[in-house]
Amino acid sequence: MRRLPPALALLLALAALAAIAFAGLFLLFYFFGFA
C-alpha cells in the first residue's frame, strides 16, 4: 500500500483535530449544563 499524499495526510490530521476539538467543546458545555 502506498503512502498517503502529504496534502491528504494533512487534511486527515486536521479533520481528526477538529473532531476532537468539537467533542471536547460539546462535553464541556454538556457538563456545564448540569453544573
N, C-alpha and C positions, 0 to 999 in steps of 0.2 A: 504494500500500500504506500502510495507516495505521500510526501509531507504536504500539509496544507499550505496554500499560498499565504504570504505574510499578511496581506490585506484581510483575507478570510479569517485567519487566526486572530488578528487584532479585533475584528468585528465580533467574533465569538467571545473573546475575553471581555469586551465592552458590554456585550449583552448579558454575560454572566454577572458582571459587577452591577449592572443596572438592576437585574433581578434581585440580587442580594440587598441592594440599597432600598428598593421598593418594599421588599419583605420586611426589612428592619424598620422602616418608617411605619408600615402597617401594624407591626407588632407593638411599636412604641405608642401609637395612637390607640390601639386596642387595649393596652394595659392602662393607659392614662384615662380611658373612658370609664374604667371601673374604680379609679382612684378617688 
